[in-house]
């Protein structure tokens, strides 16, 4: 199974990692987006990921006020030695805080993760009471103290990425990644300078919402009545609407054809495009709330679309 270096770091990750927002236990304002999952179900999802060569997990402080981190760490502990080489990425929540909170709250992250190594520590949003440079200086101190291994950001503009990387270089470090929304149906980073800047600086892109909240699975195209069961928040924030389904139908028709050809699912076609369309730059972190979802994610790394197929899918806008 393919393993890649994350940007300019020595961190070696599978092209697909597991996003764990859905492990929030239904807690907190952000965590309420998902229903709580039983611990044994979470453990089974993680086991299938590990056995399928997915070797890293992305979580965050804001996911259930640390609940996602705690459940993830407990599951990895229970799955040892299978999980011994698993890597963890988590995020510091900056809103209504200053950069000084980064060193003050790292102990909470370590406690929630039961002392497991934080391989990638990310600033979750570009909004705080401090500059990106101030945040990176505090992150650099954590790295120098051995409390974290690598430093990333999330939802940063091209300009802020440059500021972050420039500051880290002053400490002999590099910006590892920028976690942003990206999928076949959400192509903003191709036009606003983020993807171009990432390639120039050697920064990895970590794509969240890589399936556009399930839209790229094709299930809403096959059964439009499923849209009636979508929550208002998911319709607004995720763009899972009838108009979006109809607009993307030509793309989905071609994806269904390729899925049949490769004997995979449209979900796997969408993810395979994402992790190969830009060389080794883009990693994806889809979520999984059921064991069979995890198996599907792992299977998306077991084939590769041709250059012509990647270009063809990329031409749908």
Backbone bond lengths (Angstrom), bond angles and torsions (degrees), N, CA, C in turn:
res aa  C-N    CA-C-N  psi(-1)  N-CA   C-N-CA  omega(-1)  CA-C   N-CA-C  phi
1 X - - - 1.456 - - 1.529 109.19 -
2 X 1.308 116.23 140.33 1.465 122.06 -177.18 1.528 111.45 -66.52
3 X 1.330 115.62 135.89 1.455 123.31 172.25 1.526 106.81 -125.91
4 X 1.326 117.07 136.67 1.463 121.20 -177.72 1.525 110.85 -122.81
5 X 1.326 114.68 157.58 1.456 119.41 170.55 1.515 108.60 -81.36
6 X 1.310 115.77 137.18 1.466 120.89 177.97 1.520 108.80 -80.31
7 X 1.320 116.83 103.96 1.446 121.20 179.72 1.512 112.18 57.60
8 X 1.341 115.99 -132.64 1.460 121.63 -177.84 1.532 111.91 -93.53
9 X 1.324 117.62 15.48 1.466 121.76 -178.04 1.529 110.53 -94.63
10 X 1.333 115.28 176.69 1.463 120.08 174.19 1.530 111.22 -99.04
11 X 1.326 116.44 11.49 1.465 121.24 -179.72 1.523 109.43 -78.13
12 X 1.319 116.88 120.28 1.459 121.71 -175.83 1.526 110.23 -104.55
13 X 1.333 114.50 116.89 1.460 120.90 -174.13 1.526 111.24 -127.23
14 X 1.317 115.72 155.01 1.462 120.55 170.58 1.527 107.84 -69.69
15 X 1.348 118.22 149.54 1.464 120.09 -179.21 1.525 113.41 -59.14
16 X 1.321 116.07 -26.24 1.465 121.24 176.48 1.525 108.94 -114.68
17 X 1.332 115.28 128.26 1.454 121.52 172.12 1.521 107.62 -114.19
18 X 1.305 117.65 170.85 1.466 120.16 178.60 1.518 110.25 -99.67
19 X 1.333 116.58 122.29 1.453 121.39 171.22 1.515 108.97 -78.28
20 X 1.339 117.88 138.13 1.472 119.96 -171.85 1.525 113.89 -122.57
21 X 1.309 117.11 26.78 1.468 120.61 174.07 1.529 110.03 -55.03
22 X 1.333 116.10 -37.23 1.461 121.04 -175.93 1.526 112.90 -71.15
23 X 1.325 117.98 -3.80 1.468 121.31 176.70 1.528 111.38 -94.18
24 X 1.317 117.37 18.98 1.467 121.89 -175.80 1.521 114.12 -74.12
25 X 1.314 117.33 -8.52 1.458 120.49 179.60 1.514 113.42 70.15
26 X 1.322 116.32 18.85 1.463 120.34 -179.39 1.523 112.85 68.96
27 X 1.327 117.00 17.15 1.476 121.20 -175.01 1.524 112.19 -97.13
28 X 1.321 115.11 149.49 1.457 120.91 175.29 1.517 112.47 73.32
29 X 1.315 115.51 169.25 1.451 121.54 -177.98 1.528 111.26 -61.89
30 X 1.329 116.93 -43.61 1.458 121.73 -179.05 1.532 110.62 -75.64
31 X 1.320 116.32 -41.77 1.466 120.67 -176.83 1.512 114.33 -66.13
32 X 1.336 117.47 -22.07 1.465 120.91 -178.71 1.527 112.87 -69.37
33 X 1.312 115.75 -8.70 1.475 119.91 178.20 1.525 110.33 -61.20
34 X 1.365 116.24 -27.89 1.466 121.79 -177.45 1.525 110.59 -121.03
35 X 1.313 116.23 152.36 1.457 121.28 173.59 1.533 109.44 -75.82
36 X 1.335 115.85 152.56 1.463 120.31 178.83 1.521 110.59 -67.06
37 X 1.332 116.25 140.86 1.459 122.01 177.94 1.526 109.41 -109.38
38 X 1.330 118.30 141.03 1.471 120.42 176.82 1.528 110.48 -61.74
39 X 1.329 116.74 146.09 1.462 120.87 -177.94 1.527 112.31 -58.04
40 X 1.343 116.81 -38.53 1.466 118.13 -178.22 1.529 111.42 -68.30
41 X 1.323 116.49 -29.93 1.461 120.00 177.41 1.530 110.24 -70.81
42 X 1.327 116.28 -41.10 1.458 120.62 176.32 1.526 109.92 -60.02
43 X 1.317 116.15 -44.42 1.464 120.65 -178.75 1.526 111.07 -62.88
44 X 1.313 116.66 -39.99 1.467 120.14 179.50 1.529 110.82 -66.43
45 X 1.325 117.07 -39.59 1.468 121.20 177.45 1.529 109.92 -60.59
46 X 1.321 116.29 -45.71 1.460 120.68 -178.90 1.528 110.85 -67.03
47 X 1.326 116.74 -39.14 1.469 120.18 178.23 1.523 111.02 -59.89
48 X 1.324 116.59 -46.15 1.463 120.93 -178.99 1.531 110.44 -64.48
49 X 1.320 116.59 -38.16 1.468 119.84 176.30 1.523 110.73 -60.63
50 X 1.317 116.44 -49.66 1.463 120.77 -178.17 1.531 111.05 -62.16
51 X 1.308 117.02 -43.52 1.469 120.38 179.23 1.522 111.59 -67.51
52 X 1.336 116.29 -23.22 1.461 120.82 178.75 1.518 112.88 -92.79
53 X 1.340 117.06 12.24 1.470 124.12 176.06 1.520 114.61 75.34
54 X 1.321 118.60 16.92 1.467 121.34 167.23 1.526 105.67 -80.83
55 X 1.330 116.93 116.81 1.469 118.48 -170.63 1.529 114.86 -111.15
56 X 1.365 116.55 11.78 1.472 116.52 178.44 1.520 111.84 -148.85
57 X 1.336 113.85 157.91 1.457 121.64 -172.89 1.524 108.73 -135.88
58 X 1.328 115.64 132.67 1.459 121.32 -178.67 1.526 109.69 -107.38
59 X 1.318 115.61 122.98 1.452 121.15 -179.48 1.531 108.83 -132.24
60 X 1.320 117.76 -168.68 1.467 120.61 -178.77 1.520 110.38 -166.47
61 X 1.307 114.43 152.34 1.467 122.14 175.79 1.529 111.52 -55.99
62 X 1.334 116.93 -41.00 1.462 121.75 -173.78 1.526 112.73 -76.00
63 X 1.325 118.42 -12.78 1.463 120.47 179.55 1.528 109.64 -75.63
64 X 1.313 115.01 92.86 1.464 119.95 -179.87 1.508 112.98 70.18
65 X 1.336 117.44 29.58 1.473 121.71 -179.32 1.530 111.54 52.87
66 X 1.323 115.28 46.42 1.457 121.26 178.63 1.518 114.77 93.41
67 X 1.331 117.44 -6.01 1.469 120.08 -177.46 1.526 111.47 -62.98
68 X 1.317 117.48 -41.69 1.462 120.22 178.78 1.527 110.73 -60.04
69 X 1.317 116.97 -43.17 1.470 120.63 177.88 1.529 110.63 -61.13
70 X 1.335 116.36 -45.37 1.471 120.41 -177.01 1.524 111.52 -64.22
71 X 1.329 117.02 -45.47 1.466 121.11 -179.06 1.526 110.41 -65.99
72 X 1.321 115.76 -40.76 1.463 120.13 178.63 1.520 110.51 -61.53
73 X 1.328 116.92 -49.19 1.468 120.63 -178.64 1.520 111.55 -61.78
74 X 1.331 116.76 -41.23 1.469 120.30 -179.81 1.524 110.66 -64.77
75 X 1.324 116.67 -40.25 1.465 120.74 179.51 1.520 111.00 -66.42
76 X 1.319 116.97 -43.00 1.460 120.38 179.20 1.529 110.56 -63.59
77 X 1.325 116.04 -38.85 1.464 119.69 177.93 1.531 110.50 -62.90
78 X 1.321 115.86 -42.82 1.471 120.09 -178.88 1.517 112.20 -68.25
79 X 1.324 116.68 -23.15 1.460 121.20 -176.12 1.530 113.34 -96.55
80 X 1.326 117.68 5.91 1.470 120.19 175.92 1.529 109.59 -62.19
81 X 1.335 119.92 144.88 1.469 127.97 5.34 1.541 114.42 -87.11
82 X 1.345 117.58 -0.84 1.459 120.10 -179.99 1.525 111.46 -55.66
83 X 1.337 115.79 -32.53 1.463 121.17 -174.23 1.526 114.00 -94.76
84 X 1.319 117.75 5.60 1.468 120.27 -172.57 1.527 112.84 -58.31
85 X 1.323 117.44 -33.51 1.472 120.77 -177.14 1.532 112.55 -98.39
86 X 1.328 117.38 8.25 1.468 120.34 -179.06 1.525 110.52 -66.65
87 X 1.325 115.62 141.04 1.456 122.30 179.46 1.531 110.09 -107.69
88 X 1.322 115.61 147.78 1.471 120.56 -177.90 1.518 110.90 -123.37
89 X 1.324 114.95 131.71 1.466 122.42 170.92 1.528 106.55 -115.60
90 X 1.325 117.29 130.98 1.455 119.75 174.78 1.535 108.49 -135.39
91 X 1.339 115.98 178.76 1.460 119.09 -171.70 1.533 111.47 -139.07
92 X 1.329 113.76 143.65 1.468 122.23 173.67 1.519 108.52 -91.61
93 X 1.349 116.87 134.40 1.457 122.32 -178.55 1.532 109.39 -89.71
94 X 1.343 118.76 115.18 1.460 121.04 -171.91 1.526 116.52 -92.82
95 X 1.321 117.15 -16.72 1.462 119.67 -171.66 1.534 110.99 -64.82
96 X 1.338 115.37 130.71 1.473 124.33 -177.60 1.528 111.79 66.82
97 X 1.337 116.77 24.37 1.456 121.40 178.38 1.531 109.63 -132.23
98 X 1.334 115.53 168.04 1.458 121.66 171.64 1.520 108.73 -112.09
99 X 1.310 115.77 170.08 1.465 120.50 179.86 1.526 112.12 -61.07
100 X 1.337 116.88 -25.20 1.469 120.59 -179.99 1.521 112.16 -61.50
101 X 1.344 116.66 -20.09 1.461 119.56 179.39 1.527 111.99 -73.44
102 X 1.325 117.97 -20.85 1.471 121.17 -177.09 1.527 111.42 -58.43
103 X 1.337 119.82 -53.44 1.469 118.47 177.65 1.526 113.21 -71.00
104 X 1.345 116.29 -27.74 1.477 119.00 -178.95 1.518 112.08 -70.47
105 X 1.353 117.36 -29.75 1.466 119.66 -173.94 1.523 114.05 -104.32
106 X 1.340 118.00 -0.72 1.465 118.84 -178.07 1.535 111.29 -63.27
107 X 1.308 116.80 -31.19 1.462 119.86 178.01 1.516 112.41 -62.33
108 X 1.335 116.49 -35.25 1.469 120.57 177.61 1.526 110.94 -65.69
109 X 1.334 116.00 -38.91 1.462 120.05 178.97 1.536 109.84 -66.87
110 X 1.301 116.54 -41.79 1.461 120.04 179.49 1.526 111.04 -64.18
111 X 1.329 115.74 -39.44 1.463 119.96 178.97 1.521 110.75 -66.43
112 X 1.345 117.58 -45.13 1.465 120.98 -179.97 1.524 110.89 -61.95
113 X 1.325 116.30 -33.55 1.467 121.12 -178.49 1.529 111.90 -92.51
114 X 1.303 116.38 12.13 1.471 122.79 175.64 1.527 111.87 54.57
115 X 1.329 115.30 36.20 1.454 119.37 175.60 1.518 115.85 80.19
116 X 1.319 118.10 3.18 1.460 120.15 178.68 1.527 109.62 -67.98
117 X 1.306 116.07 151.09 1.463 121.57 -179.21 1.524 111.25 -62.42
118 X 1.322 116.22 133.88 1.462 120.97 172.78 1.527 106.47 -91.57
119 X 1.315 116.13 101.02 1.464 121.12 -175.24 1.519 112.38 -75.46
120 X 1.323 116.33 -30.33 1.460 121.04 178.78 1.525 108.02 -142.47
121 X 1.338 116.60 120.12 1.460 121.27 178.68 1.525 107.26 -112.92
122 X 1.327 116.26 124.14 1.450 121.58 -171.39 1.534 112.11 -119.62
123 X 1.317 115.89 145.68 1.462 121.10 169.47 1.526 106.06 -82.47
124 X 1.326 117.06 119.92 1.466 121.96 -166.45 1.533 113.73 -71.27
125 X 1.310 117.40 -32.22 1.465 121.79 -177.27 1.529 109.86 -141.65
126 X 1.318 118.17 158.23 1.458 120.42 178.60 1.528 113.77 -83.13
127 X 1.339 116.75 1.91 1.459 120.41 -175.33 1.527 111.15 -103.39
128 X 1.332 116.70 118.57 1.466 120.72 174.18 1.525 107.60 -160.29
129 X 1.326 116.64 -178.13 1.461 120.79 178.19 1.533 111.24 -84.52
130 X 1.341 116.97 1.16 1.463 121.28 -178.23 1.523 110.91 -123.85
131 X 1.305 115.86 161.73 1.461 120.78 177.47 1.525 110.90 -77.05
132 X 1.323 115.55 163.58 1.467 120.21 175.88 1.528 109.79 -61.66
133 X 1.337 116.93 -37.06 1.465 120.35 179.22 1.528 111.29 -62.35
134 X 1.326 117.14 -42.82 1.474 120.65 178.67 1.520 110.97 -63.43
135 X 1.327 116.59 -41.05 1.465 120.62 178.73 1.524 110.90 -63.77
136 X 1.323 116.82 -42.67 1.462 120.54 -178.80 1.524 111.48 -66.97
137 X 1.320 117.64 -34.63 1.467 120.03 177.13 1.523 110.85 -62.78
138 X 1.339 116.25 -41.08 1.468 119.80 177.66 1.527 111.36 -69.20
139 X 1.325 116.39 -39.27 1.471 120.38 176.69 1.531 110.13 -62.39
140 X 1.331 116.39 -41.37 1.463 120.65 -179.92 1.531 110.94 -60.86
141 X 1.333 116.70 -37.88 1.467 120.33 178.38 1.530 110.67 -62.44
142 X 1.347 115.83 -40.59 1.468 119.38 178.59 1.519 110.83 -63.08
143 X 1.345 115.87 -40.98 1.462 120.08 179.33 1.526 110.65 -65.98
144 X 1.326 116.68 -41.64 1.466 121.16 179.86 1.528 111.47 -64.76
145 X 1.338 116.36 -30.10 1.467 121.40 178.40 1.533 112.19 -84.11
146 X 1.336 117.24 -3.89 1.454 121.11 179.73 1.522 113.85 78.47
147 X 1.338 117.27 15.40 1.464 120.61 -178.17 1.532 111.70 -83.71
148 X 1.315 116.65 -23.77 1.470 122.37 174.57 1.526 106.87 -138.65
149 X 1.345 116.26 160.93 1.470 118.07 -178.90 1.525 112.58 -97.47
150 X 1.329 117.18 -46.59 1.462 120.20 -175.82 1.523 109.90 -138.10
151 X 1.341 115.17 163.81 1.465 121.07 -171.17 1.519 110.53 -124.45
152 X 1.335 115.73 130.97 1.453 121.30 178.24 1.514 110.74 -134.51
153 X 1.315 114.96 175.89 1.463 121.51 176.58 1.524 108.17 -133.08
154 X 1.314 115.72 173.95 1.461 120.27 178.81 1.525 109.07 -144.85
155 X 1.313 115.22 135.41 1.478 122.17 178.81 1.525 113.09 64.04
156 X 1.330 117.64 24.34 1.462 121.62 178.80 1.527 110.32 -83.40
157 X 1.328 116.79 142.69 1.456 122.57 174.38 1.531 109.23 -73.06
158 X 1.332 116.01 169.98 1.460 120.20 177.29 1.533 110.68 -59.22
159 X 1.320 116.43 -41.78 1.469 120.82 -179.48 1.522 110.93 -62.76
160 X 1.342 117.07 -45.52 1.470 120.28 -179.48 1.524 111.52 -68.75
161 X 1.360 117.25 -31.86 1.465 119.94 175.23 1.527 110.08 -60.47
162 X 1.330 115.73 -44.17 1.467 119.94 -179.83 1.529 110.68 -63.12
163 X 1.326 116.37 -41.63 1.463 120.46 179.57 1.524 110.60 -62.68
164 X 1.334 115.53 -43.72 1.462 120.17 -179.39 1.526 111.08 -64.32
165 X 1.335 116.80 -46.95 1.465 120.38 -178.41 1.530 110.97 -65.80
166 X 1.328 117.12 -40.24 1.469 121.30 179.38 1.530 110.59 -61.09
167 X 1.322 116.73 -42.04 1.468 120.40 179.82 1.522 111.32 -66.82
168 X 1.330 116.77 -42.84 1.464 119.91 -179.25 1.522 111.83 -65.87
169 X 1.333 116.95 -35.14 1.468 120.00 177.63 1.531 111.31 -60.06
170 X 1.315 116.43 -31.15 1.470 120.36 178.58 1.532 111.36 -64.52
171 X 1.334 115.20 -20.19 1.473 121.10 179.20 1.531 111.35 -105.77
172 X 1.323 116.36 12.59 1.464 120.13 -179.31 1.506 113.50 74.30
173 X 1.339 117.08 20.25 1.460 122.71 -178.71 1.522 109.84 -118.52
174 X 1.318 116.54 174.00 1.455 121.92 177.44 1.520 109.68 -134.76
175 X 1.327 115.38 151.41 1.457 119.87 172.64 1.517 107.55 -72.05
176 X 1.327 116.83 124.64 1.467 120.77 -175.50 1.514 112.74 -81.93
177 X 1.340 116.39 -40.96 1.460 118.06 -168.94 1.517 112.37 -160.43
178 X 1.322 113.99 160.72 1.464 122.07 170.43 1.523 106.33 -130.35
179 X 1.320 115.84 119.83 1.470 121.14 -178.73 1.525 108.67 -93.64
180 X 1.333 115.53 117.77 1.456 120.97 -174.16 1.532 110.61 -139.47
181 X 1.315 115.05 162.81 1.465 120.20 176.35 1.526 108.72 -73.87
182 X 1.324 116.93 125.57 1.463 120.08 -178.69 1.526 109.48 -158.68
183 X 1.314 115.99 132.67 1.456 122.33 177.02 1.521 108.27 -164.64
184 X 1.315 116.76 176.52 1.459 121.12 176.00 1.523 111.84 -59.37
185 X 1.335 116.70 -23.03 1.460 120.48 -179.28 1.525 112.97 -107.09
186 X 1.314 117.52 5.27 1.462 121.21 178.04 1.524 106.99 -141.18
187 X 1.334 116.14 95.59 1.460 121.61 -168.47 1.534 113.02 -112.30
188 X 1.303 117.32 20.31 1.470 120.53 -174.10 1.523 113.48 -56.35
189 X 1.332 117.26 -37.43 1.469 118.51 -175.14 1.525 112.06 -67.99
190 X 1.331 116.98 -15.65 1.467 119.66 176.62 1.527 110.98 -75.87
191 X 1.332 116.62 -19.32 1.464 120.90 -173.41 1.527 114.78 -114.31
192 X 1.335 117.51 -13.37 1.481 118.90 -175.76 1.528 113.45 -106.32
193 X 1.333 116.08 11.18 1.456 120.29 175.81 1.509 115.78 91.90
194 X 1.331 118.31 -10.42 1.471 120.21 -176.74 1.521 111.96 -66.54
195 X 1.329 117.73 -49.46 1.464 120.62 -178.78 1.528 110.77 -65.35
196 X 1.306 116.29 -43.21 1.469 120.85 179.14 1.528 111.08 -60.79
197 X 1.327 116.75 -43.96 1.459 121.46 179.79 1.527 111.14 -66.44
198 X 1.323 116.40 -39.49 1.465 120.53 178.19 1.529 110.41 -59.58
199 X 1.315 116.81 -45.32 1.468 120.50 179.55 1.523 110.82 -64.79
200 X 1.321 116.95 -40.52 1.466 121.15 -179.46 1.525 111.46 -64.22
201 X 1.327 116.94 -42.85 1.464 121.41 -176.24 1.530 113.35 -86.12
202 X 1.321 116.98 -11.14 1.458 119.70 -174.71 1.510 112.66 76.03
203 X 1.328 116.17 30.47 1.469 122.89 179.08 1.527 109.14 -96.59
204 X 1.314 117.30 134.32 1.463 120.71 178.10 1.521 110.33 -76.01
205 X 1.312 115.42 147.38 1.462 122.11 169.72 1.521 107.62 -100.25
206 X 1.329 116.49 126.97 1.470 121.14 173.60 1.518 106.33 -107.49
207 X 1.317 115.94 112.36 1.464 121.53 -173.68 1.520 111.52 -88.06
208 X 1.346 115.37 115.36 1.466 118.53 172.11 1.528 109.18 -98.39
209 X 1.313 116.22 162.68 1.465 122.71 -172.24 1.532 110.44 50.82
210 X 1.346 117.06 47.63 1.464 120.61 -175.81 1.523 114.18 -71.49
211 X 1.334 116.53 -12.01 1.465 120.79 178.34 1.524 111.61 -112.41
212 X 1.340 115.53 13.60 1.468 121.46 179.06 1.523 110.67 51.10
213 X 1.346 115.07 53.80 1.473 121.44 177.88 1.523 112.32 56.19
214 X 1.334 117.04 36.59 1.465 120.92 176.99 1.511 114.72 91.66
215 X 1.333 117.22 -7.90 1.460 120.30 -178.14 1.525 111.40 -62.27
216 X 1.350 116.78 -35.36 1.459 120.70 -177.62 1.529 113.31 -81.30
217 X 1.329 117.14 1.02 1.471 119.47 173.82 1.520 111.14 -77.88
218 X 1.332 115.68 -20.04 1.458 120.15 -178.97 1.516 114.37 88.23
219 X 1.337 117.28 -5.21 1.473 118.95 -174.68 1.524 111.96 -66.81
220 X 1.335 117.11 -33.05 1.467 119.50 -179.95 1.531 111.37 -77.55
221 X 1.326 116.09 -24.55 1.461 119.98 176.23 1.527 110.08 -74.00
222 X 1.341 115.48 -38.51 1.470 120.06 -179.99 1.529 111.46 -75.89
223 X 1.323 116.17 -36.56 1.472 121.16 -177.72 1.524 110.33 -132.83
224 X 1.329 118.36 78.96 1.473 121.84 -177.59 1.527 113.81 -56.77
225 X 1.339 116.60 -22.41 1.467 118.85 -179.64 1.526 111.78 -65.43
226 X 1.343 117.52 -18.87 1.465 120.77 177.41 1.528 111.75 -63.80
227 X 1.311 116.47 -21.51 1.462 120.66 179.05 1.522 111.86 -62.45
228 X 1.336 116.39 -26.78 1.464 120.25 -179.02 1.524 111.81 -65.29
229 X 1.344 116.05 -23.90 1.465 119.49 -178.24 1.515 114.14 -91.28
230 X 1.336 117.34 1.43 1.456 121.42 -178.46 1.529 110.12 -79.76
231 X 1.330 116.19 135.15 1.466 120.08 179.94 1.521 110.32 -67.91
232 X 1.329 115.77 157.20 1.462 120.97 179.43 1.527 110.34 -60.63
233 X 1.339 117.24 -39.64 1.460 120.78 -179.23 1.525 110.69 -63.11
234 X 1.322 115.99 -40.22 1.470 119.38 -179.23 1.522 111.05 -70.54
235 X 1.325 116.61 -34.58 1.468 119.33 177.49 1.522 110.65 -66.01
236 X 1.328 115.61 -41.21 1.464 120.30 -177.07 1.523 111.18 -75.38
237 X 1.338 116.32 -52.05 1.463 120.18 -175.06 1.521 113.25 -78.83
238 X 1.325 116.72 -34.22 1.457 119.80 -176.01 1.509 114.88 -95.31
239 X 1.319 116.38 -11.69 1.459 118.96 179.40 1.515 113.84 71.41
240 X 1.337 116.54 22.37 1.468 119.90 179.82 1.533 107.98 -84.79
241 X 1.321 115.73 85.65 1.451 122.59 -176.16 1.525 110.33 -130.14
242 X 1.311 115.28 160.97 1.466 120.52 -178.90 1.534 111.50 -58.98
243 X 1.355 116.75 -40.07 1.462 119.57 -179.77 1.528 110.54 -62.37
244 X 1.328 116.78 -39.60 1.460 120.83 -179.78 1.523 110.79 -66.38
245 X 1.316 116.21 -37.15 1.468 120.44 177.84 1.524 110.21 -62.25
246 X 1.317 116.51 -48.01 1.467 119.94 -177.98 1.525 111.72 -67.58
247 X 1.310 116.31 -38.95 1.461 120.72 -178.75 1.530 111.45 -64.67
248 X 1.328 116.31 -33.27 1.466 120.42 -176.88 1.529 113.48 -94.56
249 X 1.316 117.64 5.42 1.471 120.24 -176.40 1.535 112.81 -60.26
250 X 1.352 120.50 -42.12 1.467 119.24 177.91 1.529 112.91 -59.47
251 X 1.335 116.72 -41.25 1.458 120.72 176.51 1.520 110.34 -62.50
252 X 1.323 116.59 -45.06 1.458 120.15 -177.59 1.532 111.43 -64.95
253 X 1.323 117.44 -35.84 1.467 120.63 177.27 1.525 110.53 -59.52
254 X 1.331 116.27 -44.57 1.469 119.74 179.04 1.520 110.97 -68.76
255 X 1.311 117.61 -37.97 1.463 120.20 177.88 1.519 111.72 -64.08
256 X 1.322 116.63 -38.12 1.473 120.87 177.09 1.526 110.19 -62.66
257 X 1.331 116.93 -39.83 1.464 120.77 178.71 1.530 110.92 -63.88
258 X 1.331 116.16 -44.65 1.464 120.04 178.71 1.524 111.56 -66.93
259 X 1.328 116.47 -36.88 1.465 120.66 178.30 1.523 110.05 -61.01
260 X 1.309 116.53 -42.02 1.460 121.06 178.46 1.529 110.45 -65.08
261 X 1.314 116.40 -42.42 1.465 122.07 -179.44 1.525 111.68 -61.83
262 X 1.338 117.09 -42.71 1.463 121.85 -177.84 1.534 113.09 -90.22
263 X 1.322 116.04 -4.17 1.468 122.35 -177.34 1.532 110.34 58.58
264 X 1.331 114.28 47.49 1.456 121.63 176.75 1.526 107.64 -132.14
265 X 1.324 117.76 -170.05 1.464 121.58 179.47 1.529 110.46 -104.47
266 X 1.331 118.32 161.19 1.464 120.27 174.45 1.534 112.71 -56.81
267 X 1.326 116.77 -36.35 1.461 121.23 175.69 1.523 110.55 -54.85
268 X 1.319 115.89 -45.27 1.456 120.58 -178.30 1.525 111.71 -69.63
269 X 1.316 116.84 -33.19 1.468 120.43 175.16 1.528 109.76 -64.10
270 X 1.334 116.62 -46.06 1.472 121.37 -179.31 1.525 111.29 -60.49
271 X 1.320 116.98 -43.47 1.461 120.74 -179.63 1.522 111.36 -70.53
272 X 1.333 117.10 -38.61 1.457 120.36 179.84 1.520 111.02 -63.92
273 X 1.337 116.41 -38.79 1.465 119.51 175.63 1.530 110.01 -60.02
274 X 1.313 115.84 -44.66 1.461 121.50 -174.94 1.524 111.92 -61.73
275 X 1.322 117.32 -43.53 1.470 120.30 -174.34 1.518 113.56 -84.91
276 X 1.347 117.35 -5.69 1.467 119.50 -179.79 1.526 114.55 -122.27
277 X 1.321 118.99 -14.95 1.467 120.96 -174.04 1.527 112.89 -66.36
278 X 1.336 117.44 -21.68 1.472 121.03 -178.09 1.520 110.81 -129.38
279 X 1.320 116.10 46.70 1.459 119.82 -179.58 1.511 111.61 63.19
280 X 1.336 115.53 -129.99 1.464 120.15 -179.40 1.525 112.41 -100.76
281 X 1.330 117.35 11.56 1.469 120.67 -173.86 1.515 113.35 -70.66
282 X 1.347 117.38 -39.48 1.466 120.84 -170.03 1.527 112.18 -102.38
283 X 1.319 115.07 128.16 1.465 123.99 170.48 1.531 106.57 -109.11
284 X 1.320 117.97 157.28 1.464 120.97 -179.23 1.523 110.05 -126.44
285 X 1.341 116.09 144.62 1.472 120.07 178.42 1.537 110.51 -128.80
286 X 1.331 116.84 68.82 1.464 119.19 173.80 1.523 109.80 -66.63
287 X 1.313 116.31 159.43 1.456 120.98 175.93 1.521 110.58 -97.99
288 X 1.320 115.85 172.47 1.468 121.75 176.29 1.520 107.77 -150.44
289 X 1.308 116.75 124.88 1.463 120.25 178.57 1.525 111.65 -109.87
290 X 1.337 116.61 -3.03 1.462 121.89 177.30 1.534 108.80 -137.53
291 X 1.325 117.86 150.56 1.466 120.44 -178.90 1.526 113.99 -55.29
292 X 1.330 117.61 -38.99 1.466 117.83 -178.03 1.525 111.54 -69.29
293 X 1.342 117.07 -24.12 1.467 119.55 173.93 1.528 109.55 -63.96
294 X 1.334 116.52 -42.85 1.464 120.93 -178.65 1.521 110.84 -62.20
295 X 1.328 116.89 -41.80 1.465 120.42 178.85 1.522 110.68 -62.86
296 X 1.320 116.32 -37.71 1.461 121.05 179.80 1.533 110.73 -65.91
297 X 1.321 116.71 -40.12 1.461 120.39 179.76 1.527 110.73 -63.65
298 X 1.331 115.95 -45.36 1.467 119.74 179.53 1.527 110.69 -61.90
299 X 1.323 116.53 -37.73 1.460 120.99 -179.31 1.508 113.82 -66.93
300 X 1.334 116.82 -20.33 1.470 120.57 -179.87 1.521 111.97 -69.89
301 X 1.344 117.41 -12.48 1.468 120.79 179.89 1.526 111.88 -96.97
302 X 1.327 118.56 0.97 1.461 120.98 -171.47 1.530 114.49 -97.38
303 X 1.308 117.04 10.11 1.463 121.03 175.95 1.515 106.94 -151.05
304 X 1.329 116.55 174.29 1.459 119.64 178.94 1.524 110.03 -144.69
305 X 1.320 116.15 124.18 1.455 121.30 175.43 1.531 109.42 -63.19
306 X 1.328 117.03 149.88 1.459 120.44 178.41 1.528 110.15 -72.41
307 X 1.327 116.02 164.40 1.459 120.90 178.56 1.526 110.93 -58.47
308 X 1.331 116.79 -39.94 1.468 120.78 179.13 1.524 111.27 -65.86
309 X 1.336 116.94 -39.59 1.464 120.37 179.72 1.513 111.24 -69.22
310 X 1.326 116.72 -39.43 1.465 120.52 176.94 1.522 110.26 -61.21
311 X 1.340 115.99 -44.26 1.469 120.31 -179.95 1.519 111.44 -66.11
312 X 1.323 116.39 -40.03 1.460 120.35 -179.34 1.527 111.34 -63.03
313 X 1.332 116.93 -47.56 1.461 119.58 178.68 1.519 111.15 -63.60
314 X 1.318 115.62 -37.17 1.454 119.39 179.42 1.514 113.62 -67.88
315 X 1.324 117.62 -16.67 1.453 121.46 -179.09 1.517 112.95 -81.00
316 X 1.331 117.85 -13.12 1.461 121.48 177.61 1.523 108.27 -78.78
317 X 1.303 118.26 123.04 1.465 122.01 177.99 1.521 109.77 -130.20
